[in-house]
Amino acid sequence: MKSKVYKLDGKLFRYNFGRCTVEYVAKAGKDELKDEAEWMQKYGEPLFGIDHDGYMVIDSIGLSRENWENREARDSYLYGWAQDLDAETSALAADFVK
């Protein structure tokens, strides 16, 4: 079972209660949905792993359920992770430009 999508700092997250992980997710667009269907037909397995709600998991990280259910702890944790994700994106973009 997964939580509803939670938006923080311009990013979408949800909690996977079975795995005790936070998932950084994105809503699949038309192109991803089309590519997923074609890939499934051709190879019999998912390309992006788009779920029935139309989301795909970009990354995940562990977090206890207790911390997820505590909004202050959750927001602090997710804000720190969002900062790390932004820093990683900036570093990758800078490396690409070089």
C-alpha positions as a printed NumPy array, in Angstrom:
array([[  0.   ,   0.   ,   0.   ],
       [  1.209,   3.502,  -0.833],
       [  0.269,   6.931,   0.461],
       [ -1.269,   9.644,  -1.636],
       [  1.266,  11.735,  -3.528],
       [  2.759,  14.454,  -1.322],
       [  4.157,  17.613,  -2.901],
       [  7.06 ,  19.443,  -1.306],
       [  9.55 ,  21.905,  -2.772],
       [  8.18 ,  21.338,  -6.276],
       [  8.716,  17.576,  -6.116],
       [  6.285,  14.676,  -5.727],
       [  6.772,  11.997,  -3.098],
       [  4.753,   9.114,  -1.69 ],
       [  5.332,   6.551,   1.017],
       [  5.501,   2.818,   0.327],
       [  4.211,   1.272,   3.557],
       [  5.227,  -2.262,   2.576],
       [  8.865,  -1.332,   2.035],
       [  9.154,   1.602,   4.48 ],
       [ 10.519,   3.807,   1.727],
       [  9.765,   7.227,   0.342],
       [  9.457,   7.262,  -3.425],
       [ 10.346,  10.309,  -5.493],
       [  7.787,  10.062,  -8.298],
       [  6.755,  11.797, -11.505],
       [  3.469,  11.67 , -13.371],
       [  3.928,   9.879, -16.679],
       [  3.105,  11.938, -19.744],
       [  1.616,  10.805, -23.036],
       [  5.035,   9.954, -24.471],
       [  6.024,   7.806, -21.499],
       [  2.682,   6.008, -21.547],
       [  3.041,   5.333, -25.284],
       [  6.636,   4.119, -24.884],
       [  5.635,   1.924, -21.942],
       [  2.844,   0.258, -23.954],
       [  5.096,  -0.322, -26.964],
       [  7.88 ,  -1.723, -24.767],
       [  5.476,  -4.048, -22.953],
       [  4.147,  -5.328, -26.263],
       [  7.621,  -5.851, -27.701],
       [  9.519,  -7.15 , -24.643],
       [  6.822,  -8.247, -22.197],
       [  8.118,  -6.152, -19.302],
       [  7.775,  -2.516, -18.256],
       [ 10.196,   0.163, -19.37 ],
       [  9.393,   2.817, -16.771],
       [  7.295,   0.809, -14.333],
       [  4.331,   3.166, -14.539],
       [  1.756,   2.192, -11.925],
       [ -2.039,   2.131, -12.239],
       [ -2.187,   5.756, -10.993],
       [  0.124,   6.891, -13.789],
       [  3.225,   7.527, -11.677],
       [  6.749,   6.277, -12.19 ],
       [  9.347,   5.979,  -9.421],
       [ 12.469,   8.022, -10.084],
       [ 14.286,   7.2  ,  -6.836],
       [ 13.544,   5.905,  -3.357],
       [ 15.054,   6.156,   0.101],
       [ 14.327,   4.534,   3.465],
       [ 12.24 ,   6.228,   6.146],
       [ 10.394,   4.807,   9.127],
       [  6.619,   4.931,   9.085],
       [  6.712,   6.871,  12.35 ],
       [  8.729,   9.646,  10.683],
       [  6.485,   9.662,   7.615],
       [  3.389,  10.103,   9.766],
       [  4.992,  12.974,  11.708],
       [  4.566,  15.933,   9.353],
       [  7.405,  17.979,  10.851],
       [  9.855,  15.062,  10.593],
       [  8.578,  14.144,   7.108],
       [  8.913,  17.703,   5.772],
       [ 12.391,  18.106,   7.238],
       [ 13.537,  14.801,   5.768],
       [ 11.986,  15.443,   2.361],
       [ 13.309,  19.001,   2.225],
       [ 16.85 ,  17.708,   2.831],
       [ 16.419,  15.035,   0.181],
       [ 14.983,  17.578,  -2.29 ],
       [ 18.077,  19.747,  -1.728],
       [ 20.311,  16.726,  -2.43 ],
       [ 18.343,  15.931,  -5.596],
       [ 18.7  ,  19.532,  -6.803],
       [ 22.445,  19.518,  -6.082],
       [ 22.859,  16.237,  -7.965],
       [ 20.883,  17.605, -10.926],
       [ 23.021,  20.752, -11.011],
       [ 26.241,  18.715, -10.891],
       [ 25.071,  16.438, -13.71 ],
       [ 24.065,  19.435, -15.823],
       [ 27.44 ,  21.095, -15.231],
       [ 29.26 ,  17.885, -16.202],
       [ 27.164,  17.635, -19.348],
       [ 28.044,  21.195, -20.363],
       [ 31.776,  20.422, -19.964]])
